[in-house]
Amino acid sequence: MRFLRLHSRRVEQRVTFSCPPGHRLGQTRREAKFMTDVSKQSYLATIQDCVPAMEVDSSPRESVLQFEDLDLLPLRDVAVSSHSGDLTQQFGFTIGPVCFS
């Protein structure tokens, strides 16, 4: 990783947060912590909960986050917390490849 960082000017990594079929992004929010390659630093983000869809194709079922920090990438893990303590809702993260250039 050190070699890639020294010989790169930019880095990019995308994470897609998605809801299962029949659900959509709702108004309730929860916190997500994206752990980086540097153990003492991380990204904090707020994501919307997945709620059952009342209509077909009522709103987007996914949200894309893009990270661009040469010193911190690649992402290593994701932790999700809920203020209400309810983590029973299904959701998913797709962590994309890291692109150094």
N, C-alpha and C positions, 0 to 999 in steps of 0.2 A: 504494500500500500504506500509506503514511503516513496518508493521509486515513481509510482504513478502520480503522486501528489507533486513531487519535485519537477516532473516533466509535463505537467498540465497547467492550463490557465483557467479552465472551467470544469465544473462537474455538475451533473444533474441526476436526480433520482425521483421517480414519481411513485406515489402510493395511491391506490384507488380503494375507497371505502364503499362497500356495496351492501344493499339490502336484498333479501331473498325474493324470488318471484311472488307477486301478490302483495308486496309491501312497498312503501315509499318513504322518503326522508320526511320526518315530522318536525314539529317545533321544539320538542324537548331536546336538550343538549347534554352531552357528557364529555368528559375530558379524556384525551388520549396523550400518552407520552411516548415519543419515538426515541428510543435509545440509539446513540450514535457510536461510531468507532472509538470515540474518546469516552471512557467510562464515567468521567465526572460531568459530562455535558449531555444535554438532550434537548429535543424540541418539544414544546407543549402545544397542543392544538385542541380546539373545541369542535366536536362533530355532532351532527344531528342524529337522533335516534331513528330507527326504522319502526314504522307503524303500519298496521294493515291498511291497504288501499281500498277506498270506498268505490273508486271508479277504475276502469281499465286505463292504463297509461296516464294516470292523473298527474304525476310529476316525476322528475328524475329519480332513479333508484340508485344512483352512485354519485360520488363526489371525488374529485381528483386533487391531491395535494402534491405540490412540487417543491423539492428541496434543492438548494444550490450553495452549499458551503464546502469549499475545498478542504478545510481543516477537519470537518466533522463526518463527512460521508465515508463509507456507506452506513446506512441504517442497519442496526443489528437486531432490534426487537421492538415490539409494540406492547404497551400496557394500557388498558382501558379501565377507567373508574367511573362509578356512578354515585351521585350525591344521594339518590334515593335507596341505594343498595340493591336495586333490581337490575341484574344482568342476565335476565332470562330471554331477552329478545335476541333473535338470530341476526347476525351481520357478518361481514367478512372484509378482510384486507388483502389486497394483492400488491405485494412490494415488487416494483419493477427493477430492472437492472440499473447499475450505476454506470453512467457514461462519462468517462474522462476525455477531455480534448485540450 
